């Protein structure tokens, strides 16, 4: 019998308090993906415009817009290199993320089942399951990306009118915005539904030690049998994940505080909640 959501939240919070080290996979992931992104994409961009950089000395007073206009032609000429760099960066960041997510889920599983976890569990589960988790994320990402089709009608409607957009009658402008807005709303709804339906495959892959396809199938079957519990926890996680946005109103440090809160507290806590819910679906709930 699946555990009550109130119990998942309460006992999950207790597990988190006793195992604060579960935040480490997310800290490492953030640092490494940031470094990889800066090195690869930054290096690719700098490699395409080396001849212009010496022209801007400390004695020059050149507006940022002027610099951008001077650099843009070389950037466009090398768009292929930059695109490849972005793709490589995305794949590497996904692999890094998969390793640490697998490690975090493994740590949560050990903490829930034994009361304690440590960094060795992160390494063990990360090494064993990151490839499977990577392909799980790719498959679910491709399914989610199908939602882009909802934007097509709005884009096709607006493109012919772009040149005269400022001269369009109010009723036509309203229609164009409405068509695109409805498509965008439909895409958000579709993406949210996919997010709910496929909330569990990551946990199936790591906790049950299965491959990507098996994990997706298992996660989907468990969702079908426990739709209400999954939906309720998804709503709670969504609400909690939006808390850091409240700090954006604070100047200078607001974004930093929000990110620290998300990485140190919210991500590890929600992973424990999902892991506990998943375990209760496949094992008897803890008394």
SELUM-893688 format. One line per 8 residues: number of its first residue (from 1); their letters; for each residue x, y, z of C-alpha. Coordinates in pm, 1 decimal. Layout:
N
NUM = A = X,Y,Z; ... .
end
This chain:
287
1 = XXXXXXXX = 0.0,0.0,0.0; 138.7,337.2,-101.0; 242.1,561.0,186.1; 32.4,866.5,267.0; 170.0,1189.9,123.2; 171.5,1352.5,467.9; 387.5,1066.6,594.3; 618.7,1091.3,290.2 .
9 = XXXXXXXX = 668.5,1463.6,357.9; 715.3,1432.0,736.3; 938.7,1125.7,747.0; 1124.7,1243.0,438.7; 1203.3,1568.5,616.4; 1338.2,1372.4,914.8; 1556.5,1164.0,683.4; 1692.3,1481.6,522.7 .
17 = XXXXXXXX = 1778.2,1635.0,862.2; 1981.3,1327.5,952.2; 2157.4,1315.1,612.9; 2238.1,1669.8,504.3; 2519.5,1533.3,286.3; 2256.5,1443.0,22.9; 2298.0,1798.0,-105.3; 2654.9,1721.7,-219.0 .
25 = XXXXXXXX = 2562.3,1561.1,-555.1; 2370.1,1874.8,-652.2; 2651.2,2104.5,-539.5; 2907.0,1905.5,-739.1; 2675.1,1893.9,-1041.2; 2621.0,2269.9,-1038.6; 2992.6,2344.1,-1010.1; 3107.1,2095.6,-1275.0 .
33 = XXXXXXXX = 2839.7,2177.7,-1532.6; 2912.0,2548.7,-1488.4; 3284.3,2495.2,-1539.2; 3231.2,2271.6,-1842.3; 2986.5,2517.5,-1997.2; 3217.1,2814.8,-1949.3; 3528.4,2637.1,-2076.9; 3378.7,2478.5,-2389.6 .
41 = XXXXXXXX = 3135.6,2745.7,-2510.3; 3357.4,3032.3,-2395.7; 3658.0,2875.5,-2561.9; 3468.9,2821.4,-2886.8; 3349.6,3181.4,-2896.7; 3693.0,3322.5,-2815.1; 3853.1,3099.0,-3077.4; 3630.4,3248.6,-3345.7 .
49 = XXXXXXXX = 3709.3,3613.9,-3271.0; 4076.0,3632.7,-3165.3; 4172.8,3901.1,-3413.6; 3932.3,4160.8,-3279.8; 4003.1,4125.5,-2909.6; 4340.9,4310.3,-2909.7; 4172.7,4610.4,-3072.2; 3985.4,4693.3,-2753.3 .
57 = XXXXXXXX = 4245.7,4839.9,-2519.0; 4187.6,5000.1,-2185.0; 4217.6,5340.1,-2355.7; 3926.9,5277.6,-2588.3; 3581.0,5386.0,-2491.6; 3368.9,5156.6,-2702.1; 3004.6,5097.1,-2626.1; 2902.3,4732.4,-2572.4 .
65 = XXXXXXXX = 2662.2,4764.1,-2868.3; 2950.8,4866.2,-3095.7; 3162.1,4573.8,-2978.2; 2874.6,4335.5,-3046.8; 2825.6,4477.5,-3397.3; 3196.8,4430.8,-3472.7; 3206.7,4076.8,-3339.0; 2876.5,3956.3,-3485.3 .
73 = XXXXXXXX = 3003.2,3893.9,-3844.1; 3283.7,3666.1,-3720.9; 3049.5,3492.1,-3479.6; 2799.9,3426.1,-3763.1; 3077.4,3295.7,-3987.8; 3174.0,3047.6,-3718.0; 2821.8,2957.2,-3612.9; 2889.5,2591.1,-3699.4 .
81 = XXXXXXXX = 3176.8,2567.4,-3448.6; 2971.7,2745.1,-3182.3; 2673.4,2515.7,-3245.8; 2890.9,2204.7,-3213.6; 3038.3,2345.2,-2892.3; 2689.4,2403.6,-2753.2; 2579.4,2048.9,-2843.3; 2892.5,1897.1,-2686.4 .
89 = XXXXXXXX = 2839.5,2111.6,-2376.8; 2476.5,2002.7,-2348.6; 2565.0,1631.8,-2379.0; 2849.3,1655.6,-2127.2; 2632.9,1850.7,-1882.7; 2355.4,1591.4,-1919.0; 2604.8,1310.9,-1848.3; 2740.5,1496.5,-1544.8 .
97 = XXXXXXXX = 2385.8,1565.1,-1426.5; 2287.8,1199.7,-1476.7; 2586.0,1081.4,-1269.3; 2503.3,1306.5,-975.6; 2128.0,1251.8,-998.3; 2184.6,875.5,-989.1; 2415.0,930.6,-691.8; 2158.6,1148.2,-513.4 .
105 = XXXXXXXX = 1876.7,896.7,-564.3; 2104.6,616.8,-444.6; 2195.5,818.2,-135.9; 1827.2,887.1,-68.0; 1747.2,516.1,-100.4; 2022.1,419.7,144.5; 1918.1,693.7,388.7; 1553.8,584.2,381.3 .
113 = XXXXXXXX = 1629.6,212.7,417.8; 1919.0,225.0,665.0; 1892.9,571.0,822.1; 2236.3,682.5,699.7; 2417.4,754.6,376.5; 2752.2,892.4,267.5; 2950.1,1007.9,-33.4; 3055.7,652.0,-122.8 .
121 = XXXXXXXX = 2692.9,570.7,-204.5; 2685.0,865.3,-445.0; 2990.9,732.5,-627.1; 2861.7,374.3,-629.7; 2516.7,451.8,-770.5; 2648.9,726.0,-996.3; 2900.4,498.8,-1169.3; 2652.3,213.5,-1203.0 .
129 = XXXXXXXX = 2344.9,399.6,-1325.9; 2446.0,726.9,-1495.1; 2435.1,588.4,-1851.2; 2087.7,439.9,-1801.0; 1969.5,761.3,-1637.1; 2117.8,967.1,-1921.2; 1917.3,773.3,-2181.8; 1607.0,793.0,-1962.2 .
137 = XXXXXXXX = 1639.5,1172.0,-1956.2; 1698.6,1182.4,-2333.6; 1387.2,974.6,-2409.5; 1163.4,1173.4,-2175.4; 1314.8,1497.3,-2307.2; 1229.9,1397.1,-2664.9; 873.2,1313.3,-2562.7; 842.9,1651.6,-2390.2 .
145 = XXXXXXXX = 986.0,1837.1,-2691.7; 691.7,1719.1,-2902.3; 497.8,1997.7,-2730.7; 670.2,2245.0,-2962.5; 417.5,2147.7,-3231.9; 158.0,2354.0,-3046.3; 356.8,2666.0,-3135.7; 357.7,2590.3,-3508.8 .
153 = XXXXXXXX = 11.5,2737.4,-3593.0; 95.9,3062.8,-3414.5; 438.1,3086.7,-3580.3; 294.5,3017.9,-3926.8; 25.8,3279.4,-3866.1; 267.2,3547.6,-3742.0; 561.1,3505.2,-3984.7; 385.7,3651.6,-4292.2 .
161 = XXXXXXXX = 284.2,3954.4,-4084.6; 621.1,4026.2,-3920.6; 725.5,4303.8,-4158.3; 406.6,4497.8,-4100.6; 347.1,4394.1,-3740.9; 346.9,4752.0,-3612.5; 95.2,4850.5,-3880.7; -152.3,4568.6,-3824.1 .
169 = XXXXXXXX = -507.9,4662.2,-3724.8; -575.3,4598.9,-3353.5; -806.6,4304.8,-3427.7; -543.0,4125.9,-3640.2; -271.6,4194.3,-3385.3; -496.3,4056.1,-3110.5; -566.1,3745.1,-3321.7; -194.2,3688.6,-3383.5 .
177 = XXXXXXXX = -111.1,3721.5,-3013.7; -406.3,3500.3,-2917.0; -312.1,3222.4,-3161.2; 48.4,3218.7,-3041.7; -55.4,3254.7,-2675.7; -297.3,2961.5,-2695.8; -28.6,2749.9,-2858.9; 218.6,2843.3,-2587.7 .
185 = XXXXXXXX = -38.0,2762.1,-2316.4; -110.0,2424.9,-2481.1; 264.3,2350.6,-2487.2; 294.3,2433.1,-2114.3; -2.0,2208.0,-2031.8; 140.1,1923.7,-2243.5; 486.2,1956.8,-2085.4; 333.3,1958.8,-1736.5 .
193 = XXXXXXXX = 131.3,1643.8,-1810.1; 442.8,1467.2,-1939.6; 632.0,1580.0,-1629.8; 364.9,1427.5,-1404.8; 332.1,1102.1,-1601.7; 709.0,1049.8,-1608.6; 787.6,1159.5,-1253.0; 899.0,810.8,-1148.8 .
201 = XXXXXXXX = 1123.7,658.5,-1421.7; 1444.6,813.1,-1282.0; 1374.6,649.1,-947.7; 1282.0,318.0,-1111.0; 1612.1,312.5,-1302.3; 1825.7,373.0,-992.0; 1628.2,208.3,-711.7; 1526.4,-102.5,-907.8 .
209 = XXXXXXXX = 1861.9,-112.2,-1093.1; 1708.8,-144.6,-1440.9; 1776.2,3.0,-1784.5; 1622.8,314.3,-1937.1; 1335.9,144.6,-2122.7; 1246.7,-81.5,-1829.9; 1263.7,214.3,-1593.8; 1029.1,420.5,-1810.3 .
217 = XXXXXXXX = 782.7,130.1,-1837.5; 794.2,60.5,-1463.3; 757.7,427.9,-1374.6; 461.0,465.9,-1608.5; 285.5,155.3,-1468.3; 333.5,279.2,-1111.9; 196.5,619.2,-1210.4; -115.5,458.3,-1359.1 .
225 = XXXXXXXX = -174.6,268.9,-1033.6; -99.9,567.9,-808.4; -207.2,874.0,-1008.6; -343.3,1072.6,-713.6; -35.9,1025.0,-493.1; 202.6,1113.6,-777.0; 0.9,1420.7,-874.5; -19.0,1546.3,-515.1 .
233 = XXXXXXXX = 354.9,1508.0,-458.5; 424.2,1670.0,-797.0; 217.5,1971.8,-689.6; 396.3,1994.8,-355.2; 739.2,1968.4,-518.9; 640.7,2232.3,-775.4; 524.7,2470.3,-501.4; 839.7,2416.6,-295.4 .
241 = XXXXXXXX = 1061.0,2458.1,-603.9; 908.3,2799.4,-670.9; 1013.7,2933.0,-329.8; 1360.2,3047.9,-448.5; 1188.9,3276.6,-700.4; 1065.9,3487.0,-409.5; 1425.2,3589.4,-343.4; 1461.1,3741.0,-691.1 .
249 = XXXXXXXX = 1295.1,4053.6,-556.3; 1600.0,4107.5,-333.1; 1861.8,4305.4,-520.7; 2215.9,4175.8,-571.7; 2207.6,3869.3,-345.1; 1851.3,3753.9,-412.0; 1938.3,3521.9,-699.8; 2236.9,3376.2,-516.3 .
257 = XXXXXXXX = 2029.7,3308.2,-203.8; 1757.4,3145.4,-413.1; 2006.9,2920.0,-592.0; 2175.0,2816.5,-265.8; 1836.5,2738.7,-111.8; 1738.0,2531.4,-416.7; 2062.7,2332.2,-435.2; 2129.1,2283.6,-64.0 .
265 = XXXXXXXX = 1775.8,2221.1,64.2; 1502.3,2186.9,-197.0; 1662.7,1946.9,-445.1; 1788.8,1693.1,-186.9; 1463.9,1713.3,10.5; 1243.3,1652.5,-294.6; 1463.2,1361.3,-408.6; 1408.8,1199.9,-68.8 .
273 = XXXXXXXX = 1032.6,1255.5,-98.6; 1013.9,1098.5,-444.2; 1240.5,810.4,-342.8; 1029.7,741.5,-34.6; 707.5,748.8,-237.1; 857.6,517.4,-497.3; 981.7,271.1,-235.0; 637.3,265.5,-73.4 .
281 = XXXXXXX = 488.5,169.1,-411.0; 720.9,-126.9,-449.4; 761.9,-224.8,-84.0; 536.0,-220.2,224.4; 509.9,129.9,374.0; 713.8,189.0,686.3; 506.9,172.1,1004.6 .
end
